Amino acid sequence: MRVSQILKLHVLYTVEI
């Protein structure tokens, strides 16, 4: 997994919550 992908997922997760 790439760091960029993890960061994007984290941002999406935070935005969803």
PDB file of N, CA, C, O and CB in Angstrom:
ATOM      1  N   MET A   1       0.849  -1.213   0.000  1.00  0.00           N
ATOM      2  CA  MET A   1       0.000   0.000   0.000  1.00  0.00           C
ATOM      3  C   MET A   1       0.880   1.257   0.000  1.00  0.00           C
ATOM      4  O   MET A   1       1.933   1.301   0.636  1.00  0.00           O
ATOM      5  CB  MET A   1      -0.958   0.010   1.244  1.00  0.00           C
ATOM      6  N   ARG A   2       0.429   2.243  -0.711  1.00  0.00           N
ATOM      7  CA  ARG A   2       1.218   3.491  -0.781  1.00  0.00           C
ATOM      8  C   ARG A   2       0.778   4.456   0.311  1.00  0.00           C
ATOM      9  O   ARG A   2      -0.375   4.446   0.744  1.00  0.00           O
ATOM     10  CB  ARG A   2       1.072   4.161  -2.175  1.00  0.00           C
ATOM     11  N   VAL A   3       1.693   5.269   0.735  1.00  0.00           N
ATOM     12  CA  VAL A   3       1.379   6.247   1.791  1.00  0.00           C
ATOM     13  C   VAL A   3       0.277   7.196   1.319  1.00  0.00           C
ATOM     14  O   VAL A   3      -0.611   7.566   2.087  1.00  0.00           O
ATOM     15  CB  VAL A   3       2.648   7.053   2.192  1.00  0.00           C
ATOM     16  N   SER A   4       0.350   7.581   0.053  1.00  0.00           N
ATOM     17  CA  SER A   4      -0.649   8.521  -0.489  1.00  0.00           C
ATOM     18  C   SER A   4      -2.053   7.917  -0.372  1.00  0.00           C
ATOM     19  O   SER A   4      -3.014   8.596  -0.010  1.00  0.00           O
ATOM     20  CB  SER A   4      -0.331   8.871  -1.980  1.00  0.00           C
ATOM     21  N   GLN A   5      -2.141   6.617  -0.690  1.00  0.00           N
ATOM     22  CA  GLN A   5      -3.457   5.966  -0.622  1.00  0.00           C
ATOM     23  C   GLN A   5      -3.954   5.939   0.819  1.00  0.00           C
ATOM     24  O   GLN A   5      -5.130   6.196   1.078  1.00  0.00           O
ATOM     25  CB  GLN A   5      -3.390   4.524  -1.194  1.00  0.00           C
ATOM     26  N   ILE A   6      -3.072   5.632   1.746  1.00  0.00           N
ATOM     27  CA  ILE A   6      -3.469   5.571   3.161  1.00  0.00           C
ATOM     28  C   ILE A   6      -3.917   6.949   3.624  1.00  0.00           C
ATOM     29  O   ILE A   6      -4.911   7.085   4.338  1.00  0.00           O
ATOM     30  CB  ILE A   6      -2.300   5.053   4.050  1.00  0.00           C
ATOM     31  N   LEU A   7      -3.177   7.965   3.211  1.00  0.00           N
ATOM     32  CA  LEU A   7      -3.533   9.326   3.630  1.00  0.00           C
ATOM     33  C   LEU A   7      -4.903   9.695   3.078  1.00  0.00           C
ATOM     34  O   LEU A   7      -5.737  10.267   3.780  1.00  0.00           O
ATOM     35  CB  LEU A   7      -2.467  10.349   3.155  1.00  0.00           C
ATOM     36  N   LYS A   8      -5.121   9.358   1.810  1.00  0.00           N
ATOM     37  CA  LYS A   8      -6.416   9.677   1.185  1.00  0.00           C
ATOM     38  C   LYS A   8      -7.538   8.955   1.930  1.00  0.00           C
ATOM     39  O   LYS A   8      -8.590   9.537   2.191  1.00  0.00           O
ATOM     40  CB  LYS A   8      -6.421   9.278  -0.326  1.00  0.00           C
ATOM     41  N   LEU A   9      -7.313   7.698   2.268  1.00  0.00           N
ATOM     42  CA  LEU A   9      -8.332   6.928   2.982  1.00  0.00           C
ATOM     43  C   LEU A   9      -8.602   7.546   4.340  1.00  0.00           C
ATOM     44  O   LEU A   9      -9.750   7.652   4.771  1.00  0.00           O
ATOM     45  CB  LEU A   9      -7.900   5.462   3.142  1.00  0.00           C
ATOM     46  N   HIS A  10      -7.548   7.946   5.000  1.00  0.00           N
ATOM     47  CA  HIS A  10      -7.702   8.548   6.329  1.00  0.00           C
ATOM     48  C   HIS A  10      -8.519   9.837   6.235  1.00  0.00           C
ATOM     49  O   HIS A  10      -9.401  10.087   7.057  1.00  0.00           O
ATOM     50  CB  HIS A  10      -6.316   8.834   6.964  1.00  0.00           C
ATOM     51  N   VAL A  11      -8.216  10.643   5.231  1.00  0.00           N
ATOM     52  CA  VAL A  11      -8.951  11.908   5.053  1.00  0.00           C
ATOM     53  C   VAL A  11     -10.413  11.609   4.768  1.00  0.00           C
ATOM     54  O   VAL A  11     -11.300  12.236   5.348  1.00  0.00           O
ATOM     55  CB  VAL A  11      -8.337  12.759   3.899  1.00  0.00           C
ATOM     56  N   LEU A  12     -10.671  10.658   3.882  1.00  0.00           N
ATOM     57  CA  LEU A  12     -12.061  10.315   3.547  1.00  0.00           C
ATOM     58  C   LEU A  12     -12.789   9.815   4.787  1.00  0.00           C
ATOM     59  O   LEU A  12     -13.946  10.159   5.028  1.00  0.00           O
ATOM     60  CB  LEU A  12     -12.111   9.244   2.426  1.00  0.00           C
ATOM     61  N   TYR A  13     -12.093   9.001   5.566  1.00  0.00           N
ATOM     62  CA  TYR A  13     -12.710   8.457   6.776  1.00  0.00           C
ATOM     63  C   TYR A  13     -13.042   9.572   7.765  1.00  0.00           C
ATOM     64  O   TYR A  13     -14.117   9.596   8.364  1.00  0.00           O
ATOM     65  CB  TYR A  13     -11.782   7.423   7.435  1.00  0.00           C
ATOM     66  N   THR A  14     -12.093  10.490   7.918  1.00  0.00           N
ATOM     67  CA  THR A  14     -12.316  11.605   8.844  1.00  0.00           C
ATOM     68  C   THR A  14     -13.464  12.482   8.362  1.00  0.00           C
ATOM     69  O   THR A  14     -14.267  12.958   9.164  1.00  0.00           O
ATOM     70  CB  THR A  14     -11.036  12.447   8.999  1.00  0.00           C
ATOM     71  N   VAL A  15     -13.538  12.692   7.059  1.00  0.00           N
ATOM     72  CA  VAL A  15     -14.593  13.560   6.512  1.00  0.00           C
ATOM     73  C   VAL A  15     -15.950  12.881   6.693  1.00  0.00           C
ATOM     74  O   VAL A  15     -16.955  13.542   6.956  1.00  0.00           O
ATOM     75  CB  VAL A  15     -14.334  13.875   5.000  1.00  0.00           C
ATOM     76  N   GLU A  16     -15.966  11.574   6.551  1.00  0.00           N
ATOM     77  CA  GLU A  16     -17.246  10.856   6.675  1.00  0.00           C
ATOM     78  C   GLU A  16     -17.778  10.952   8.099  1.00  0.00           C
ATOM     79  O   GLU A  16     -18.980  11.112   8.308  1.00  0.00           O
ATOM     80  CB  GLU A  16     -17.082   9.375   6.270  1.00  0.00           C
ATOM     81  N   ILE A  17     -16.899  10.856   9.056  1.00  0.00           N
ATOM     82  CA  ILE A  17     -17.343  10.861  10.455  1.00  0.00           C
ATOM     83  C   ILE A  17     -17.865  12.244  10.842  1.00  0.00           C
ATOM     84  O   ILE A  17     -18.285  12.449  11.981  1.00  0.00           O
ATOM     85  CB  ILE A  17     -16.188  10.441  11.397  1.00  0.00           C
TER      86      ILE A  17
END
